[in-house]
């Protein structure tokens, strides 16, 4: 899937989205470890991605998964 994000999208949000595309079942804690960022930073970036309409969470925090929309 080719990423076509807005030009003003922060690099951290881009790397977060790429990690979610690779593993839709990844948790915020795992994203934090993979990207070597704090969980708070990851949560902020996820809020940004949700607000932009790029991702949504399906299911619960522990057994759910991320859905990336095709407009990405």
PQR file with spaces between the fields and no chain letter, atoms N, CA, C, O and H, PARSE charges and radii, in Angstrom:
ATOM       1  N    UNK     1       0.853   -1.173    0.000 -0.4000 1.5000
ATOM       2  CA   UNK     1       0.000    0.000    0.000 -0.0000 2.0000
ATOM       3  C    UNK     1       0.898    1.235    0.000  0.5500 1.7000
ATOM       4  O    UNK     1       1.752    1.382    0.874 -0.5500 1.4000
ATOM       5  N    UNK     2       0.709    2.117   -0.971 -0.4000 1.5000
ATOM       6  CA   UNK     2       1.513    3.318   -1.066 -0.0000 2.0000
ATOM       7  C    UNK     2       0.963    4.386   -0.124  0.5500 1.7000
ATOM       8  O    UNK     2      -0.237    4.660   -0.106 -0.5500 1.4000
ATOM       9  H    UNK     2       0.015    1.998   -1.682  0.4000 1.0000
ATOM      10  N    UNK     3       1.862    4.982    0.657 -0.4000 1.5000
ATOM      11  CA   UNK     3       1.448    6.015    1.600 -0.0000 2.0000
ATOM      12  C    UNK     3       1.427    7.371    0.911  0.5500 1.7000
ATOM      13  O    UNK     3       2.439    7.815    0.369 -0.5500 1.4000
ATOM      14  H    UNK     3       2.836    4.759    0.643  0.4000 1.0000
ATOM      15  N    UNK     4       0.289    8.017    0.933 -0.4000 1.5000
ATOM      16  CA   UNK     4       0.158    9.361    0.392 -0.0000 2.0000
ATOM      17  C    UNK     4      -0.448   10.230    1.487  0.5500 1.7000
ATOM      18  O    UNK     4      -1.650   10.497    1.491 -0.5500 1.4000
ATOM      19  H    UNK     4      -0.533    7.656    1.373  0.4000 1.0000
ATOM      20  N    UNK     5       0.388   10.661    2.402 -0.4000 1.5000
ATOM      21  CA   UNK     5      -0.060   11.445    3.546 -0.0000 2.0000
ATOM      22  C    UNK     5       0.018   12.927    3.230  0.5500 1.7000
ATOM      23  O    UNK     5       0.752   13.333    2.329 -0.5500 1.4000
ATOM      24  H    UNK     5       1.365   10.445    2.399  0.4000 1.0000
ATOM      25  N    UNK     6      -0.731   13.739    3.961 -0.4000 1.5000
ATOM      26  CA   UNK     6      -0.612   15.184    3.791 -0.0000 2.0000
ATOM      27  C    UNK     6       0.823   15.630    4.050  0.5500 1.7000
ATOM      28  O    UNK     6       1.520   15.047    4.881 -0.5500 1.4000
ATOM      29  H    UNK     6      -1.328   13.409    4.693  0.4000 1.0000
ATOM      30  N    UNK     7       1.265   16.673    3.330 -0.4000 1.5000
ATOM      31  CA   UNK     7       2.650   17.137    3.462 -0.0000 2.0000
ATOM      32  C    UNK     7       2.970   17.616    4.871  0.5500 1.7000
ATOM      33  O    UNK     7       4.122   17.544    5.298 -0.5500 1.4000
ATOM      34  H    UNK     7       0.699   17.146    2.655  0.4000 1.0000
ATOM      35  N    UNK     8       1.975   18.100    5.596 -0.4000 1.5000
ATOM      36  CA   UNK     8       2.216   18.603    6.943 -0.0000 2.0000
ATOM      37  C    UNK     8       2.130   17.506    8.002  0.5500 1.7000
ATOM      38  O    UNK     8       2.187   17.797    9.196 -0.5500 1.4000
ATOM      39  H    UNK     8       1.039   18.159    5.249  0.4000 1.0000
ATOM      40  N    UNK     9       1.993   16.261    7.582 -0.4000 1.5000
ATOM      41  CA   UNK     9       1.906   15.134    8.513 -0.0000 2.0000
ATOM      42  C    UNK     9       3.287   14.888    9.127  0.5500 1.7000
ATOM      43  O    UNK     9       4.252   14.676    8.392 -0.5500 1.4000
ATOM      44  H    UNK     9       1.947   16.025    6.611  0.4000 1.0000
ATOM      45  N    UNK    10       3.399   14.913   10.454 -0.4000 1.5000
ATOM      46  CA   UNK    10       4.700   14.716   11.102 -0.0000 2.0000
ATOM      47  C    UNK    10       5.311   13.355   10.767  0.5500 1.7000
ATOM      48  O    UNK    10       4.601   12.373   10.551 -0.5500 1.4000
ATOM      49  H    UNK    10       2.615   15.086   11.050  0.4000 1.0000
ATOM      50  N    UNK    11       6.632   13.322   10.731 -0.4000 1.5000
ATOM      51  CA   UNK    11       7.354   12.088   10.410 -0.0000 2.0000
ATOM      52  C    UNK    11       7.018   10.976   11.407  0.5500 1.7000
ATOM      53  O    UNK    11       6.954    9.806   11.031 -0.5500 1.4000
ATOM      54  H    UNK    11       7.209   14.120   10.906  0.4000 1.0000
ATOM      55  N    UNK    12       6.806   11.335   12.669 -0.4000 1.5000
ATOM      56  CA   UNK    12       6.448   10.326   13.676 -0.0000 2.0000
ATOM      57  C    UNK    12       5.107    9.693   13.323  0.5500 1.7000
ATOM      58  O    UNK    12       4.934    8.485   13.482 -0.5500 1.4000
ATOM      59  H    UNK    12       6.859   12.285   12.975  0.4000 1.0000
ATOM      60  N    UNK    13       4.159   10.494   12.846 -0.4000 1.5000
ATOM      61  CA   UNK    13       2.858    9.954   12.447 -0.0000 2.0000
ATOM      62  C    UNK    13       3.013    9.032   11.246  0.5500 1.7000
ATOM      63  O    UNK    13       2.337    8.007   11.159 -0.5500 1.4000
ATOM      64  H    UNK    13       4.300   11.475   12.717  0.4000 1.0000
ATOM      65  N    UNK    14       3.898    9.390   10.319 -0.4000 1.5000
ATOM      66  CA   UNK    14       4.142    8.540    9.154 -0.0000 2.0000
ATOM      67  C    UNK    14       4.719    7.196    9.573  0.5500 1.7000
ATOM      68  O    UNK    14       4.272    6.149    9.104 -0.5500 1.4000
ATOM      69  H    UNK    14       4.447   10.223   10.390  0.4000 1.0000
ATOM      70  N    UNK    15       5.713    7.224   10.454 -0.4000 1.5000
ATOM      71  CA   UNK    15       6.329    5.967   10.891 -0.0000 2.0000
ATOM      72  C    UNK    15       5.345    5.137   11.717  0.5500 1.7000
ATOM      73  O    UNK    15       5.368    3.908   11.662 -0.5500 1.4000
ATOM      74  H    UNK    15       6.077    8.074   10.835  0.4000 1.0000
ATOM      75  N    UNK    16       4.485    5.805   12.476 -0.4000 1.5000
ATOM      76  CA   UNK    16       3.450    5.096   13.229 -0.0000 2.0000
ATOM      77  C    UNK    16       2.492    4.396   12.274  0.5500 1.7000
ATOM      78  O    UNK    16       2.151    3.230   12.474 -0.5500 1.4000
ATOM      79  H    UNK    16       4.466    6.804   12.520  0.4000 1.0000
ATOM      80  N    UNK    17       2.066    5.094   11.254 -0.4000 1.5000
ATOM      81  CA   UNK    17       1.145    4.524   10.275 -0.0000 2.0000
ATOM      82  C    UNK    17       1.789    3.353    9.532  0.5500 1.7000
ATOM      83  O    UNK    17       1.134    2.339    9.290 -0.5500 1.4000
ATOM      84  H    UNK    17       2.342    6.041   11.091  0.4000 1.0000
ATOM      85  N    UNK    18       3.050    3.484    9.174 -0.4000 1.5000
ATOM      86  CA   UNK    18       3.752    2.391    8.489 -0.0000 2.0000
ATOM      87  C    UNK    18       3.807    1.145    9.365  0.5500 1.7000
ATOM      88  O    UNK    18       3.612    0.032    8.876 -0.5500 1.4000
ATOM      89  H    UNK    18       3.581    4.308    9.370  0.4000 1.0000
ATOM      90  N    UNK    19       4.073    1.328   10.659 -0.4000 1.5000
ATOM      91  CA   UNK    19       4.123    0.187   11.582 -0.0000 2.0000
ATOM      92  C    UNK    19       2.748   -0.464   11.718  0.5500 1.7000
ATOM      93  O    UNK    19       2.647   -1.688   11.807 -0.5500 1.4000
ATOM      94  H    UNK    19       4.231    2.232   11.056  0.4000 1.0000
ATOM      95  N    UNK    20       1.701    0.340   11.735 -0.4000 1.5000
ATOM      96  CA   UNK    20       0.337   -0.191   11.835 -0.0000 2.0000
ATOM      97  C    UNK    20      -0.027   -0.967   10.573  0.5500 1.7000
ATOM      98  O    UNK    20      -0.698   -1.995   10.651 -0.5500 1.4000
ATOM      99  H    UNK    20       1.784    1.334   11.662  0.4000 1.0000
ATOM     100  N    UNK    21       0.407   -0.487    9.420 -0.4000 1.5000
ATOM     101  CA   UNK    21       0.136   -1.193    8.168 -0.0000 2.0000
ATOM     102  C    UNK    21       0.833   -2.552    8.174  0.5500 1.7000
ATOM     103  O    UNK    21       0.265   -3.543    7.717 -0.5500 1.4000
ATOM     104  H    UNK    21       0.952    0.349    9.357  0.4000 1.0000
ATOM     105  N    UNK    22       2.059   -2.601    8.687 -0.4000 1.5000
ATOM     106  CA   UNK    22       2.806   -3.858    8.737 -0.0000 2.0000
ATOM     107  C    UNK    22       2.170   -4.854    9.689  0.5500 1.7000
ATOM     108  O    UNK    22       2.169   -6.055    9.419 -0.5500 1.4000
ATOM     109  H    UNK    22       2.522   -1.796    9.058  0.4000 1.0000
ATOM     110  N    UNK    23       1.620   -4.364   10.817 -0.4000 1.5000
ATOM     111  CA   UNK    23       1.009   -5.248   11.811 -0.0000 2.0000
ATOM     112  C    UNK    23      -0.237   -4.583   12.391  0.5500 1.7000
ATOM     113  O    UNK    23      -0.131   -3.838   13.365 -0.5500 1.4000
ATOM     114  H    UNK    23       1.621   -3.388   11.036  0.4000 1.0000
ATOM     115  N    UNK    24      -1.415   -4.835   11.817 -0.4000 1.5000
ATOM     116  CA   UNK    24      -2.640   -4.191   12.293 -0.0000 2.0000
ATOM     117  C    UNK    24      -3.000   -4.537   13.741  0.5500 1.7000
ATOM     118  O    UNK    24      -3.801   -3.831   14.355 -0.5500 1.4000
ATOM     119  H    UNK    24      -1.501   -5.440   11.026  0.4000 1.0000
ATOM     120  N    UNK    25      -2.433   -5.593   14.290 -0.4000 1.5000
ATOM     121  CA   UNK    25      -2.738   -6.003   15.664 -0.0000 2.0000
ATOM     122  C    UNK    25      -1.759   -5.416   16.680  0.5500 1.7000
ATOM     123  O    UNK    25      -1.819   -5.758   17.861 -0.5500 1.4000
ATOM     124  H    UNK    25      -1.783   -6.166   13.791  0.4000 1.0000
ATOM     125  N    UNK    26      -0.876   -4.552   16.244 -0.4000 1.5000
ATOM     126  CA   UNK    26       0.135   -3.974   17.124 -0.0000 2.0000
ATOM     127  C    UNK    26      -0.534   -3.087   18.181  0.5500 1.7000
ATOM     128  O    UNK    26      -1.505   -2.385   17.897 -0.5500 1.4000
ATOM     129  H    UNK    26      -0.827   -4.274   15.285  0.4000 1.0000
ATOM     130  N    UNK    27       0.000   -3.133   19.389 -0.4000 1.5000
ATOM     131  CA   UNK    27      -0.534   -2.318   20.485 -0.0000 2.0000
ATOM     132  C    UNK    27       0.272   -1.027   20.613  0.5500 1.7000
ATOM     133  O    UNK    27       1.338   -0.886   20.012 -0.5500 1.4000
ATOM     134  H    UNK    27       0.788   -3.703   19.619  0.4000 1.0000
ATOM     135  N    UNK    28      -0.244   -0.100   21.394 -0.4000 1.5000
ATOM     136  CA   UNK    28       0.471    1.154   21.625 -0.0000 2.0000
ATOM     137  C    UNK    28       1.807    0.874   22.307  0.5500 1.7000
ATOM     138  O    UNK    28       2.815    1.500   21.982 -0.5500 1.4000
ATOM     139  H    UNK    28      -1.110   -0.215   21.882  0.4000 1.0000
ATOM     140  N    UNK    29       1.815   -0.064   23.250 -0.4000 1.5000
ATOM     141  CA   UNK    29       3.064   -0.437   23.914 -0.0000 2.0000
ATOM     142  C    UNK    29       4.087   -0.993   22.939  0.5500 1.7000
ATOM     143  O    UNK    29       5.271   -0.663   23.014 -0.5500 1.4000
ATOM     144  H    UNK    29       0.996   -0.573   23.514  0.4000 1.0000
ATOM     145  N    UNK    30       3.630   -1.835   22.028 -0.4000 1.5000
ATOM     146  CA   UNK    30       4.535   -2.402   21.026 -0.0000 2.0000
ATOM     147  C    UNK    30       5.017   -1.325   20.057  0.5500 1.7000
ATOM     148  O    UNK    30       6.184   -1.319   19.665 -0.5500 1.4000
ATOM     149  H    UNK    30       2.669   -2.104   21.968  0.4000 1.0000
ATOM     150  N    UNK    31       4.125   -0.417   19.670 -0.4000 1.5000
ATOM     151  CA   UNK    31       4.529    0.698   18.812 -0.0000 2.0000
ATOM     152  C    UNK    31       5.601    1.532   19.498  0.5500 1.7000
ATOM     153  O    UNK    31       6.564    1.968   18.867 -0.5500 1.4000
ATOM     154  H    UNK    31       3.177   -0.422   19.988  0.4000 1.0000
ATOM     155  N    UNK    32       5.425    1.747   20.785 -0.4000 1.5000
ATOM     156  CA   UNK    32       6.389    2.507   21.566 -0.0000 2.0000
ATOM     157  C    UNK    32       7.767    1.851   21.528  0.5500 1.7000
ATOM     158  O    UNK    32       8.781    2.532   21.371 -0.5500 1.4000
ATOM     159  H    UNK    32       4.643    1.394   21.298  0.4000 1.0000
ATOM     160  N    UNK    33       7.798    0.532   21.672 -0.4000 1.5000
ATOM     161  CA   UNK    33       9.068   -0.196   21.633 -0.0000 2.0000
ATOM     162  C    UNK    33       9.688   -0.170   20.240  0.5500 1.7000
ATOM     163  O    UNK    33      10.885    0.080   20.096 -0.5500 1.4000
ATOM     164  H    UNK    33       6.974   -0.020   21.800  0.4000 1.0000
ATOM     165  N    UNK    34       8.883   -0.425   19.221 -0.4000 1.5000
ATOM     166  CA   UNK    34       9.384   -0.484   17.846 -0.0000 2.0000
ATOM     167  C    UNK    34       9.925    0.871   17.392  0.5500 1.7000
ATOM     168  O    UNK    34      10.992    0.948   16.783 -0.5500 1.4000
ATOM     169  H    UNK    34       7.911   -0.628   19.338  0.4000 1.0000
ATOM     170  N    UNK    35       9.186    1.932   17.690 -0.4000 1.5000
ATOM     171  CA   UNK    35       9.560    3.266   17.223 -0.0000 2.0000
ATOM     172  C    UNK    35      10.470    4.008   18.197  0.5500 1.7000
ATOM     173  O    UNK    35      10.948    5.104   17.905 -0.5500 1.4000
ATOM     174  H    UNK    35       8.319    1.870   18.184  0.4000 1.0000
ATOM     175  N    UNK    36      10.703    3.396   19.358 -0.4000 1.5000
ATOM     176  CA   UNK    36      11.558    3.986   20.398 -0.0000 2.0000
ATOM     177  C    UNK    36      11.076    5.386   20.799  0.5500 1.7000
ATOM     178  O    UNK    36      11.850    6.339   20.890 -0.5500 1.4000
ATOM     179  H    UNK    36      10.314    2.506   19.595  0.4000 1.0000
ATOM     180  N    UNK    37       9.762    5.461   21.034 -0.4000 1.5000
ATOM     181  CA   UNK    37       9.118    6.687   21.485 -0.0000 2.0000
ATOM     182  C    UNK    37       8.263    6.364   22.701  0.5500 1.7000
ATOM     183  O    UNK    37       7.928    5.204   22.940 -0.5500 1.4000
ATOM     184  H    UNK    37       9.133    4.687   20.960  0.4000 1.0000
ATOM     185  N    UNK    38       7.912    7.383   23.463 -0.4000 1.5000
ATOM     186  CA   UNK    38       7.071    7.150   24.633 -0.0000 2.0000
ATOM     187  C    UNK    38       5.657    6.774   24.202  0.5500 1.7000
ATOM     188  O    UNK    38       5.214    7.113   23.105 -0.5500 1.4000
ATOM     189  H    UNK    38       8.184    8.326   23.268  0.4000 1.0000
ATOM     190  N    UNK    39       4.960    6.069   25.089 -0.4000 1.5000
ATOM     191  CA   UNK    39       3.571    5.701   24.798 -0.0000 2.0000
ATOM     192  C    UNK    39       2.710    6.948   24.625  0.5500 1.7000
ATOM     193  O    UNK    39       1.791    6.961   23.806 -0.5500 1.4000
ATOM     194  H    UNK    39       5.320    5.794   25.981  0.4000 1.0000
ATOM     195  N    UNK    40       3.000    7.984   25.385 -0.4000 1.5000
ATOM     196  CA   UNK    40       2.234    9.232   25.280 -0.0000 2.0000
ATOM     197  C    UNK    40       2.384    9.840   23.881  0.5500 1.7000
ATOM     198  O    UNK    40       1.409   10.317   23.301 -0.5500 1.4000
ATOM     199  H    UNK    40       3.746    7.973   26.050  0.4000 1.0000
ATOM     200  N    UNK    41       3.598    9.820   23.345 -0.4000 1.5000
ATOM     201  CA   UNK    41       3.833   10.336   21.996 -0.0000 2.0000
ATOM     202  C    UNK    41       3.062    9.524   20.968  0.5500 1.7000
ATOM     203  O    UNK    41       2.452   10.083   20.056 -0.5500 1.4000
ATOM     204  H    UNK    41       4.391    9.432   23.815  0.4000 1.0000
ATOM     205  N    UNK    42       3.089    8.204   21.116 -0.4000 1.5000
ATOM     206  CA   UNK    42       2.361    7.328   20.199 -0.0000 2.0000
ATOM     207  C    UNK    42       0.860    7.619   20.280  0.5500 1.7000
ATOM     208  O    UNK    42       0.190    7.715   19.252 -0.5500 1.4000
ATOM     209  H    UNK    42       3.584    7.750   21.857  0.4000 1.0000
ATOM     210  N    UNK    43       0.338    7.757   21.492 -0.4000 1.5000
ATOM     211  CA   UNK    43      -1.090    8.054   21.662 -0.0000 2.0000
ATOM     212  C    UNK    43      -1.458    9.368   20.973  0.5500 1.7000
ATOM     213  O    UNK    43      -2.499    9.459   20.323 -0.5500 1.4000
ATOM     214  H    UNK    43       0.883    7.679   22.327  0.4000 1.0000
ATOM     215  N    UNK    44      -0.604   10.383   21.115 -0.4000 1.5000
ATOM     216  CA   UNK    44      -0.866   11.673   20.470 -0.0000 2.0000
ATOM     217  C    UNK    44      -0.897   11.537   18.955  0.5500 1.7000
ATOM     218  O    UNK    44      -1.740   12.141   18.292 -0.5500 1.4000
ATOM     219  H    UNK    44       0.242   10.309   21.643  0.4000 1.0000
ATOM     220  N    UNK    45       0.015   10.751   18.410 -0.4000 1.5000
ATOM     221  CA   UNK    45       0.066   10.560   16.957 -0.0000 2.0000
ATOM     222  C    UNK    45      -1.139    9.764   16.465  0.5500 1.7000
ATOM     223  O    UNK    45      -1.650   10.017   15.375 -0.5500 1.4000
ATOM     224  H    UNK    45       0.700   10.261   18.948  0.4000 1.0000
ATOM     225  N    UNK    46      -1.587    8.813   17.259 -0.4000 1.5000
ATOM     226  CA   UNK    46      -2.767    8.038   16.882 -0.0000 2.0000
ATOM     227  C    UNK    46      -4.002    8.934   16.876  0.5500 1.7000
ATOM     228  O    UNK    46      -4.858    8.802   16.002 -0.5500 1.4000
ATOM     229  H    UNK    46      -1.172    8.607   18.145  0.4000 1.0000
ATOM     230  N    UNK    47      -4.099    9.833   17.836 -0.4000 1.5000
ATOM     231  CA   UNK    47      -5.207   10.799   17.849 -0.0000 2.0000
ATOM     232  C    UNK    47      -5.176   11.624   16.564  0.5500 1.7000
ATOM     233  O    UNK    47      -6.219   11.853   15.950 -0.5500 1.4000
ATOM     234  H    UNK    47      -3.404    9.940   18.546  0.4000 1.0000
ATOM     235  N    UNK    48      -3.996   12.068   16.156 -0.4000 1.5000
ATOM     236  CA   UNK    48      -3.849   12.838   14.923 -0.0000 2.0000
ATOM     237  C    UNK    48      -4.292   12.016   13.711  0.5500 1.7000
ATOM     238  O    UNK    48      -5.029   12.513   12.859 -0.5500 1.4000
ATOM     239  H    UNK    48      -3.150   11.882   16.655  0.4000 1.0000
ATOM     240  N    UNK    49      -3.847   10.767   13.632 -0.4000 1.5000
ATOM     241  CA   UNK    49      -4.205    9.906   12.501 -0.0000 2.0000
ATOM     242  C    UNK    49      -5.708    9.626   12.468  0.5500 1.7000
ATOM     243  O    UNK    49      -6.310    9.578   11.396 -0.5500 1.4000
ATOM     244  H    UNK    49      -3.248   10.363   14.323  0.4000 1.0000
ATOM     245  N    UNK    50      -6.312    9.440   13.647 -0.4000 1.5000
ATOM     246  CA   UNK    50      -7.762    9.231   13.712 -0.0000 2.0000
ATOM     247  C    UNK    50      -8.500   10.489   13.272  0.5500 1.7000
ATOM     248  O    UNK    50      -9.473   10.413   12.523 -0.5500 1.4000
ATOM     249  H    UNK    50      -5.823    9.478   14.518  0.4000 1.0000
ATOM     250  N    UNK    51      -8.040   11.636   13.733 -0.4000 1.5000
ATOM     251  CA   UNK    51      -8.680   12.907   13.399 -0.0000 2.0000
ATOM     252  C    UNK    51      -8.620   13.177   11.892  0.5500 1.7000
ATOM     253  O    UNK    51      -9.544   13.753   11.319 -0.5500 1.4000
ATOM     254  H    UNK    51      -7.249   11.698   14.341  0.4000 1.0000
ATOM     255  N    UNK    52      -7.524   12.754   11.262 -0.4000 1.5000
ATOM     256  CA   UNK    52      -7.367   12.918    9.816 -0.0000 2.0000
ATOM     257  C    UNK    52      -8.171   11.881    9.032  0.5500 1.7000
ATOM     258  O    UNK    52      -8.256   11.953    7.807 -0.5500 1.4000
ATOM     259  H    UNK    52      -6.773   12.286   11.728  0.4000 1.0000
ATOM     260  N    UNK    53      -8.761   10.917    9.742 -0.4000 1.5000
ATOM     261  CA   UNK    53      -9.562    9.890    9.087 -0.0000 2.0000
ATOM     262  C    UNK    53      -8.737    8.814    8.405  0.5500 1.7000
ATOM     263  O    UNK    53      -9.209    8.161    7.474 -0.5500 1.4000
ATOM     264  H    UNK    53      -8.693   10.858   10.738  0.4000 1.0000
ATOM     265  N    UNK    54      -7.501    8.628    8.865 -0.4000 1.5000
ATOM     266  CA   UNK    54      -6.612    7.656    8.239 -0.0000 2.0000
ATOM     267  C    UNK    54      -6.699    6.275    8.870  0.5500 1.7000
ATOM     268  O    UNK    54      -6.473    5.271    8.195 -0.5500 1.4000
ATOM     269  H    UNK    54      -7.118    9.159    9.621  0.4000 1.0000
ATOM     270  N    UNK    55      -7.026    6.213   10.169 -0.4000 1.5000
ATOM     271  CA   UNK    55      -7.107    4.926   10.859 -0.0000 2.0000
ATOM     272  C    UNK    55      -8.288    4.918   11.816  0.5500 1.7000
ATOM     273  O    UNK    55      -8.833    5.962   12.175 -0.5500 1.4000
ATOM     274  H    UNK    55      -7.209    7.029   10.717  0.4000 1.0000
ATOM     275  N    UNK    56      -8.661    3.724   12.214 -0.4000 1.5000
ATOM     276  CA   UNK    56      -9.636    3.536   13.284 -0.0000 2.0000
ATOM     277  C    UNK    56      -9.285    2.236   13.996  0.5500 1.7000
ATOM     278  O    UNK    56      -8.609    1.373   13.437 -0.5500 1.4000
ATOM     279  H    UNK    56      -8.218    2.876   11.923  0.4000 1.0000
ATOM     280  N    UNK    57      -9.744    2.108   15.210 -0.4000 1.5000
ATOM     281  CA   UNK    57      -9.511    0.896   15.988 -0.0000 2.0000
ATOM     282  C    UNK    57     -10.786    0.066   15.963  0.5500 1.7000
ATOM     283  O    UNK    57     -11.869    0.563   16.275 -0.5500 1.4000
ATOM     284  H    UNK    57     -10.293    2.809   15.664  0.4000 1.0000
ATOM     285  N    UNK    58     -10.651   -1.197   15.591 -0.4000 1.5000
ATOM     286  CA   UNK    58     -11.769   -2.132   15.568 -0.0000 2.0000
ATOM     287  C    UNK    58     -11.573   -3.095   16.734  0.5500 1.7000
ATOM     288  O    UNK    58     -10.536   -3.751   16.830 -0.5500 1.4000
ATOM     289  H    UNK    58      -9.771   -1.601   15.338  0.4000 1.0000
ATOM     290  N    UNK    59     -12.557   -3.182   17.613 -0.4000 1.5000
ATOM     291  CA   UNK    59     -12.452   -4.081   18.755 -0.0000 2.0000
ATOM     292  C    UNK    59     -11.825   -3.410   19.963  0.5500 1.7000
ATOM     293  O    UNK    59     -11.715   -2.185   20.033 -0.5500 1.4000
ATOM     294  H    UNK    59     -13.400   -2.649   17.535  0.4000 1.0000
ATOM     295  N    UNK    60     -11.418   -4.238   20.908 -0.4000 1.5000
ATOM     296  CA   UNK    60     -10.905   -3.722   22.179 -0.0000 2.0000
ATOM     297  C    UNK    60      -9.422   -3.358   22.087  0.5500 1.7000
ATOM     298  O    UNK    60      -8.758   -3.624   21.086 -0.5500 1.4000
ATOM     299  H    UNK    60     -11.508   -5.232   20.851  0.4000 1.0000
ATOM     300  N    UNK    61      -8.928   -2.745   23.157 -0.4000 1.5000
ATOM     301  CA   UNK    61      -7.518   -2.366   23.202 -0.0000 2.0000
ATOM     302  C    UNK    61      -6.598   -3.571   23.168  0.5500 1.7000
ATOM     303  O    UNK    61      -5.497   -3.500   22.622 -0.5500 1.4000
ATOM     304  H    UNK    61      -9.468   -2.529   23.970  0.4000 1.0000
ATOM     305  N    UNK    62      -7.040   -4.675   23.748 -0.4000 1.5000
ATOM     306  CA   UNK    62      -6.154   -5.837   23.827 -0.0000 2.0000
ATOM     307  C    UNK    62      -6.332   -6.824   22.682  0.5500 1.7000
ATOM     308  O    UNK    62      -5.356   -7.420   22.227 -0.5500 1.4000
ATOM     309  H    UNK    62      -7.934   -4.732   24.192  0.4000 1.0000
ATOM     310  N    UNK    63      -7.550   -7.005   22.214 -0.4000 1.5000
ATOM     311  CA   UNK    63      -7.763   -8.012   21.172 -0.0000 2.0000
ATOM     312  C    UNK    63      -8.210   -7.406   19.842  0.5500 1.7000
ATOM     313  O    UNK    63      -8.556   -8.140   18.917 -0.5500 1.4000
ATOM     314  H    UNK    63      -8.343   -6.521   22.583  0.4000 1.0000
ATOM     315  N    UNK    64      -8.208   -6.096   19.737 -0.4000 1.5000
ATOM     316  CA   UNK    64      -8.643   -5.440   18.512 -0.0000 2.0000
ATOM     317  C    UNK    64      -7.515   -5.270   17.514  0.5500 1.7000
ATOM     318  O    UNK    64      -6.405   -5.767   17.705 -0.5500 1.4000
ATOM     319  H    UNK    64      -7.927   -5.499   20.488  0.4000 1.0000
ATOM     320  N    UNK    65      -7.829   -4.552   16.442 -0.4000 1.5000
ATOM     321  CA   UNK    65      -6.830   -4.290   15.412 -0.0000 2.0000
ATOM     322  C    UNK    65      -7.084   -2.915   14.803  0.5500 1.7000
ATOM     323  O    UNK    65      -8.159   -2.337   14.968 -0.5500 1.4000
ATOM     324  H    UNK    65      -8.731   -4.148   16.287  0.4000 1.0000
ATOM     325  N    UNK    66      -6.085   -2.404   14.101 -0.4000 1.5000
ATOM     326  CA   UNK    66      -6.175   -1.110   13.445 -0.0000 2.0000
ATOM     327  C    UNK    66      -6.635   -1.303   12.015  0.5500 1.7000
ATOM     328  O    UNK    66      -6.183   -2.219   11.328 -0.5500 1.4000
ATOM     329  H    UNK    66      -5.212   -2.873   13.967  0.4000 1.0000
ATOM     330  N    UNK    67      -7.527   -0.446   11.569 -0.4000 1.5000
ATOM     331  CA   UNK    67      -7.938   -0.452   10.171 -0.0000 2.0000
ATOM     332  C    UNK    67      -7.412    0.825    9.532  0.5500 1.7000
ATOM     333  O    UNK    67      -7.682    1.928   10.007 -0.5500 1.4000
ATOM     334  H    UNK    67      -7.893    0.299   12.127  0.4000 1.0000
ATOM     335  N    UNK    68      -6.658    0.663    8.452 -0.4000 1.5000
ATOM     336  CA   UNK    68      -6.127    1.796    7.701 -0.0000 2.0000
ATOM     337  C    UNK    68      -7.017    1.974    6.483  0.5500 1.7000
ATOM     338  O    UNK    68      -7.272    1.021    5.746 -0.5500 1.4000
ATOM     339  H    UNK    68      -6.438   -0.233    8.066  0.4000 1.0000
ATOM     340  N    UNK    69      -7.486    3.187    6.274 -0.4000 1.5000
ATOM     341  CA   UNK    69      -8.416    3.435    5.186 -0.0000 2.0000
ATOM     342  C    UNK    69      -7.674    3.566    3.862  0.5500 1.7000
ATOM     343  O    UNK    69      -6.521    3.996    3.828 -0.5500 1.4000
ATOM     344  H    UNK    69      -7.280    3.961    6.872  0.4000 1.0000
ATOM     345  N    UNK    70      -8.338    3.197    2.780 -0.4000 1.5000
ATOM     346  CA   UNK    70      -7.725    3.134    1.455 -0.0000 2.0000
ATOM     347  C    UNK    70      -7.315    4.478    0.890  0.5500 1.7000
ATOM     348  O    UNK    70      -6.578    4.530   -0.096 -0.5500 1.4000
ATOM     349  H    UNK    70      -9.274    2.848    2.807  0.4000 1.0000
ATOM     350  N    UNK    71      -7.770    5.565    1.486 -0.4000 1.5000
ATOM     351  CA   UNK    71      -7.395    6.875    0.964 -0.0000 2.0000
ATOM     352  C    UNK    71      -5.979    7.261    1.355  0.5500 1.7000
ATOM     353  O    UNK    71      -5.526    8.370    1.070 -0.5500 1.4000
ATOM     354  H    UNK    71      -8.368    5.523    2.287  0.4000 1.0000
ATOM     355  N    UNK    72      -5.280    6.338    2.012 -0.4000 1.5000
ATOM     356  CA   UNK    72      -3.892    6.591    2.420 -0.0000 2.0000
ATOM     357  C    UNK    72      -2.991    6.236    1.277  0.5500 1.7000
ATOM     358  O    UNK    72      -1.772    6.367    1.388 -0.5500 1.4000
ATOM     359  H    UNK    72      -5.648    5.438    2.244  0.4000 1.0000
